[in-house]
């Protein structure tokens, strides 16, 4: 694996005995890649800030009544990110394929959303047919943007081209080009933020679940959350989701499907404001808990 920038601490601040790669069922893969962001900057600092903030979390999960860290969580060094977007996709695909061949459940921490294309390609090498659940404010369905097909605004378009169906939840901003692209397609389902706000109880969760294949890869763009909760992201949009809406959805996906991978992207940390960093860290830990809790 090509990696750089050794981190001086592990996810959750775990001791070496709890992070041995051979024993660990989970691998935290930090990818501080930031080459195609189109508004606010800072996503390259996201992985470090999430892992740093994770040290503040309690290891015991009161909802699940156990300590998910017991499955073993290994934190890799940050992936070398001084490369062009196309090379990053290839590097990430290779790293994920190697880790999946070792039986690891990978949680990737970005970095910008373009990295999801690489992780999904790696998971396709291992798992074949699956859905991508994208929890996001934006569709990311442009064909090209600012001169590249590997822009963060194009990532779901590239994933569809791999023959992987996509369900997008929380969407509240996209272009006329994307609106035209979506028409009459059967491989993409959009659940808008306004639909969630107007939905009675959790019908929108049921709608999302109904579109997913038995295997699912989950990508969480942190701008899916309302900017009052997550101000630290490059392209904030009003009208976003809250904590319980997001974890309620992902819990149901873990409960009813085989979740094969998970990522959190687009956090742009703000100095002195720790809430978004902690939320992202806890979201990653929740995913581990939901993945390995028996009888969820």
LUMKOLTOR-474461 format. One line per 8 residues: number of its first residue (from 1); their letters; for each residue x, y, z of C-alpha. Coordinates in pm, whole numbers. Example, Ala and Ser with C-alpha at 12.3 -4.5 7.8 and 13.67 -1.06 7.14 Angstrom:
<nodes>
1	AS	1230 -450 780 ~ 1367 -106 714
</nodes>
This chain:
<nodes>
1	XXXXXXXX	0 0 0 ~ 121 350 -83 ~ 78 556 231 ~ 229 865 390 ~ 184 1093 691 ~ 186 859 988 ~ -75 963 1246 ~ 46 987 1607
9	XXXXXXXX	-279 838 1742 ~ -529 568 1651 ~ -902 601 1598 ~ -1064 626 1944 ~ -716 651 2096 ~ -702 272 2120 ~ -391 97 2247 ~ -175 -107 2013
17	XXXXXXXX	-318 -435 2147 ~ -664 -330 2025 ~ -547 -219 1681 ~ -339 -508 1549 ~ -411 -534 1176 ~ -418 -913 1170 ~ -681 -928 1447 ~ -886 -621 1362
25	XXXXXXXX	-1211 -664 1172 ~ -1226 -292 1088 ~ -974 -71 910 ~ -990 309 921 ~ -851 443 592 ~ -772 818 603 ~ -756 985 260 ~ -676 1359 284
33	XXXXXXXX	-727 1415 -89 ~ -832 1766 -197 ~ -778 1852 -561 ~ -1119 1931 -716 ~ -1316 2117 -448 ~ -1517 2399 -603 ~ -1604 2638 -319 ~ -1478 2625 40
41	XXXXXXXX	-1154 2442 109 ~ -1019 2234 396 ~ -1127 1875 328 ~ -766 1758 331 ~ -771 1818 707 ~ -1085 1613 758 ~ -939 1266 826 ~ -688 1390 1084
49	XXXXXXXX	-956 1597 1261 ~ -1204 1308 1270 ~ -949 1066 1414 ~ -828 1327 1663 ~ -1187 1400 1775 ~ -1268 1028 1805 ~ -1048 1013 2113 ~ -1320 1205 2301
57	XXXXXXXX	-1584 935 2244 ~ -1700 686 2501 ~ -1623 334 2385 ~ -1957 205 2522 ~ -2257 259 2294 ~ -2568 305 2508 ~ -2804 244 2215 ~ -2644 -91 2133
65	XXXXXXXX	-2542 -186 2487 ~ -2187 -292 2400 ~ -1843 -161 2306 ~ -1805 -192 1927 ~ -1429 -137 1950 ~ -1399 -494 2078 ~ -1399 -618 1718 ~ -1058 -456 1671
73	XXXXXXXX	-1005 -132 1477 ~ -680 -70 1290 ~ -597 286 1180 ~ -383 314 869 ~ -151 604 798 ~ -293 865 564 ~ -292 760 200 ~ -49 954 -17
81	XXXXXXXX	-263 1228 -172 ~ -20 1436 -377 ~ -143 1275 -699 ~ -390 1362 -973 ~ -754 1258 -937 ~ -737 967 -1184 ~ -434 822 -1006 ~ -607 858 -670
89	XXXXXXXX	-899 651 -799 ~ -661 374 -905 ~ -461 385 -582 ~ -773 368 -366 ~ -919 83 -568 ~ -598 -116 -520 ~ -577 -45 -145 ~ -941 -140 -88
97	XXXXXXXX	-906 -459 -291 ~ -604 -560 -81 ~ -781 -491 248 ~ -1102 -664 141 ~ -904 -971 39 ~ -791 -981 403 ~ -1152 -978 518 ~ -1155 -622 654
105	XXXXXXXX	-1451 -387 680 ~ -1321 -52 557 ~ -1431 290 680 ~ -1276 554 455 ~ -1240 908 587 ~ -1207 1191 335 ~ -1108 1422 190 ~ -1331 1525 -95
113	XXXXXXXX	-1612 1312 -235 ~ -1424 1213 -551 ~ -1245 947 -345 ~ -1565 740 -325 ~ -1522 639 -688 ~ -1195 467 -602 ~ -1329 291 -294 ~ -1639 173 -481
121	XXXXXXXX	-1425 33 -765 ~ -1224 -162 -509 ~ -1539 -300 -351 ~ -1672 -394 -695 ~ -1361 -607 -749 ~ -1454 -802 -436 ~ -1834 -799 -418 ~ -1962 -762 -773
129	XXXXXXXX	-2326 -649 -762 ~ -2436 -395 -501 ~ -2605 -58 -454 ~ -2449 268 -341 ~ -2646 469 -85 ~ -2529 829 -109 ~ -2641 1053 178 ~ -2570 1398 42
137	XXXXXXXX	-2697 1749 -31 ~ -2589 1722 -397 ~ -2645 1466 -671 ~ -2282 1472 -795 ~ -2405 1357 -1137 ~ -2228 1598 -1373 ~ -2040 1436 -1658 ~ -1745 1671 -1617
145	XXXXXXXX	-1681 1974 -1400 ~ -1398 2225 -1411 ~ -1216 2023 -1671 ~ -1217 1674 -1521 ~ -1443 1369 -1506 ~ -1297 1292 -1163 ~ -1434 1603 -992 ~ -1623 1563 -665
153	XXXXXXXX	-1930 1688 -853 ~ -1909 1388 -1089 ~ -1853 1098 -851 ~ -2199 939 -867 ~ -2201 969 -1248 ~ -1878 765 -1258 ~ -2026 507 -1021 ~ -2335 465 -1239
161	XXXXXXXX	-2103 406 -1534 ~ -1964 109 -1343 ~ -2312 -47 -1361 ~ -2380 20 -992 ~ -2725 160 -903 ~ -2732 465 -677 ~ -2987 583 -421 ~ -2937 944 -307
169	XXXXXXXX	-3094 1073 14 ~ -3113 1431 140 ~ -3064 1594 -202 ~ -3147 1962 -224 ~ -2920 2107 -494 ~ -2837 2006 -851 ~ -2794 2150 -1197 ~ -3023 2153 -1500
177	XXXXXXXX	-2781 1911 -1666 ~ -2821 1669 -1378 ~ -3200 1707 -1374 ~ -3211 1610 -1741 ~ -2976 1317 -1682 ~ -3195 1176 -1405 ~ -3509 1163 -1621 ~ -3634 812 -1702
185	XXXXXXXX	-3333 638 -1547 ~ -3407 324 -1350 ~ -3062 296 -1190 ~ -3091 606 -973 ~ -3340 707 -703 ~ -3348 1057 -555 ~ -3508 1133 -217 ~ -3502 1510 -176
193	XXXXXXXX	-3449 1691 149 ~ -3789 1854 114 ~ -3954 1512 80 ~ -3795 1406 408 ~ -3912 1725 580 ~ -4268 1666 456 ~ -4276 1288 505 ~ -4492 1136 775
201	XXXXXXXX	-4289 937 1026 ~ -4022 735 839 ~ -4185 664 503 ~ -3881 813 331 ~ -3662 550 500 ~ -3888 277 365 ~ -3872 435 20 ~ -3492 438 31
209	XXXXXXXX	-3469 78 149 ~ -3701 -42 -126 ~ -3448 65 -391 ~ -3142 -108 -243 ~ -2991 -438 -352 ~ -2897 -702 -90 ~ -2543 -558 -69 ~ -2491 -186 -9
217	XXXXXXXX	-2200 55 7 ~ -2281 369 211 ~ -2125 708 139 ~ -2200 1001 369 ~ -2114 1346 239 ~ -2111 1552 558 ~ -2300 1832 381 ~ -2608 1608 398
225	XXXXXXXX	-2645 1746 750 ~ -2798 2089 797 ~ -2529 2361 809 ~ -2653 2462 1154 ~ -2514 2124 1264 ~ -2218 2099 1025 ~ -2091 2443 924 ~ -1754 2294 834
233	XXXXXXXX	-1798 2174 477 ~ -1707 2317 139 ~ -2055 2341 -17 ~ -2317 2381 259 ~ -2686 2377 168 ~ -2980 2481 391 ~ -3257 2238 477 ~ -3039 1943 570
241	XXXXXXXX	-3078 1632 779 ~ -3028 1593 1152 ~ -2835 1333 1352 ~ -3123 1100 1428 ~ -3251 1104 1071 ~ -2911 995 940 ~ -2834 727 1197 ~ -3194 604 1181
249	XXXXXXXX	-3153 546 810 ~ -2814 381 826 ~ -2921 157 1114 ~ -3208 25 903 ~ -2973 -34 611 ~ -2730 -226 830 ~ -3019 -421 980 ~ -3177 -523 650
257	XXXXXXXX	-2883 -538 408 ~ -2521 -652 395 ~ -2328 -327 419 ~ -1993 -388 250 ~ -1823 -51 301 ~ -1869 296 445 ~ -1717 638 395 ~ -1748 989 538
265	XXXXXXXX	-1631 1274 316 ~ -1621 1652 274 ~ -1560 1758 634 ~ -1366 2086 630 ~ -1274 2143 996 ~ -1307 2489 1151 ~ -1053 2580 1416 ~ -1211 2596 1759
273	XXXXXXXX	-1539 2432 1653 ~ -1518 2065 1749 ~ -1882 1962 1709 ~ -1866 1864 1340 ~ -1544 1665 1393 ~ -1696 1475 1685 ~ -2017 1409 1491 ~ -1821 1259 1202
281	XXXXXXXX	-1616 1046 1440 ~ -1925 920 1620 ~ -2093 845 1288 ~ -1800 623 1193 ~ -1817 449 1531 ~ -2195 404 1495 ~ -2135 234 1161 ~ -1895 -10 1327
289	XXXXXXXX	-2150 -80 1599 ~ -2431 -140 1352 ~ -2211 -361 1137 ~ -2107 -600 1412 ~ -2393 -594 1662 ~ -2572 -926 1658 ~ -2951 -911 1624 ~ -2950 -542 1543
</nodes>
